[in-house]
Amino acid sequence: MLQQIIALFIIAFFLARLFWQKQKKQIGANEFLFWLIFWFLAAIAIIAIKFIDKLVAKLGFTGSGIEVLLYLSIVLLFYLIFRLRLRLAKVERNLTKIIREITLNNKK
């Protein structure tokens, strides 16, 4: 129970930082919405950990609910890293294209 309370305080801190960053216009609306939903789902998962334990047991998994949440979070992190890598490659291609066009225009 104490671990859940500590985790919820940490999530509240991250939510406060999220709102502060949105107010300072350091993040966009889509990114704000993504992280808002993410942290609310994390809070719901922490609050409903007993239910998740029962659900995991009914599905036939041998681990506890927190282990399943950990595995899912690792999968989500790898997916986000993959998406970030794709976006970075696209930015690099666009940057190369822009620099090439600027160089060709300066030669003329």
C-alpha positions as MATLAB code, in Angstrom:
seq = 'MLQQIIALFIIAFFLARLFWQKQKKQIGANEFLFWLIFWFLAAIAIIAIKFIDKLVAKLGFTGSGIEVLLYLSIVLLFYLIFRLRLRLAKVERNLTKIIREITLNNKK';
ca = [
       0.000    0.000    0.000;
       2.826    2.398    0.845;
       4.435    1.623   -2.522;
       1.217    2.534   -4.299;
       1.008    5.853   -2.454;
       4.620    6.681   -3.274;
       4.057    5.761   -6.925;
       0.949    7.960   -7.069;
       2.905   10.889   -5.582;
       5.570   10.410   -8.230;
       2.913   10.380  -10.946;
       1.371   13.538   -9.452;
       4.811   15.180   -9.636;
       5.172   14.206  -13.309;
       1.662   15.484  -14.040;
       2.486   18.805  -12.368;
       5.662   19.051  -14.489;
       3.630   18.192  -17.566;
       1.152   20.994  -16.919;
       4.020   23.387  -16.180;
       5.708   22.507  -19.486;
       2.421   22.993  -21.333;
       1.923   26.380  -19.678;
       5.483   27.426  -20.662;
       4.738   26.157  -24.218;
       7.660   23.750  -24.105;
       5.518   20.909  -25.466;
       2.795   20.787  -28.081;
      -0.828   19.841  -27.640;
      -0.430   16.330  -29.089;
       2.561   15.545  -26.902;
       0.757   16.950  -23.864;
      -2.283   14.790  -24.563;
      -0.146   11.673  -25.089;
       1.705   12.083  -21.772;
      -1.474   13.064  -19.922;
      -3.188    9.867  -21.040;
      -0.033    7.852  -20.319;
       0.272    9.098  -16.720;
      -3.452    8.695  -16.040;
      -3.315    5.107  -17.305;
      -0.275    4.484  -15.115;
      -2.170    5.834  -12.090;
      -5.192    3.682  -12.898;
      -2.949    0.614  -13.250;
      -1.392    1.304   -9.846;
      -4.770    1.795   -8.211;
      -6.212   -1.344   -9.850;
      -3.204   -3.608   -9.250;
      -5.271   -6.148   -7.274;
      -7.747   -6.412  -10.158;
      -4.856   -6.792  -12.615;
      -3.412   -9.582  -10.432;
      -6.739  -11.439  -10.581;
      -7.067  -10.866  -14.333;
      -3.536  -12.143  -14.975;
      -4.233  -15.239  -12.875;
      -7.469  -15.918  -14.791;
      -5.603  -15.623  -18.091;
      -3.233  -18.331  -16.904;
      -0.031  -16.339  -16.450;
       2.187  -17.377  -13.570;
       3.535  -13.881  -12.812;
       1.861  -11.178  -10.826;
       0.083   -8.207  -12.307;
       2.991   -5.885  -11.665;
       5.288   -8.173  -13.673;
       2.874   -8.134  -16.600;
       2.709   -4.337  -16.399;
       6.501   -4.230  -16.379;
       6.690   -6.423  -19.473;
       4.094   -4.307  -21.252;
       5.935   -1.118  -20.344;
       9.186   -2.520  -21.758;
       7.404   -3.418  -24.995;
       5.936    0.098  -25.128;
       9.364    1.648  -24.552;
      10.919   -0.378  -27.359;
       8.070    0.643  -29.665;
       8.532    4.323  -28.768;
      12.290    4.052  -29.328;
      11.611    2.487  -32.726;
       9.228    5.315  -33.657;
      11.734    7.893  -32.420;
      14.488    6.313  -34.524;
      12.262    6.442  -37.621;
      11.406   10.083  -36.969;
      15.076   10.956  -36.441;
      16.022    9.280  -39.736;
      13.315   11.288  -41.509;
      14.589   14.543  -39.978;
      18.139   13.683  -41.056;
      16.974   12.992  -44.631;
      15.045   16.271  -44.732;
      18.001   18.172  -43.322;
      20.314   16.661  -45.927;
      17.863   17.595  -48.673;
      17.579   21.194  -47.421;
      21.352   21.610  -47.103;
      21.842   20.184  -50.596;
      19.291   22.631  -52.047;
      20.877   25.600  -50.220;
      24.323   24.612  -51.456;
      23.136   24.234  -55.050;
      21.315   27.596  -54.887;
      24.391   29.378  -53.498;
      26.540   28.067  -56.365;
      24.203   29.630  -58.921;
];
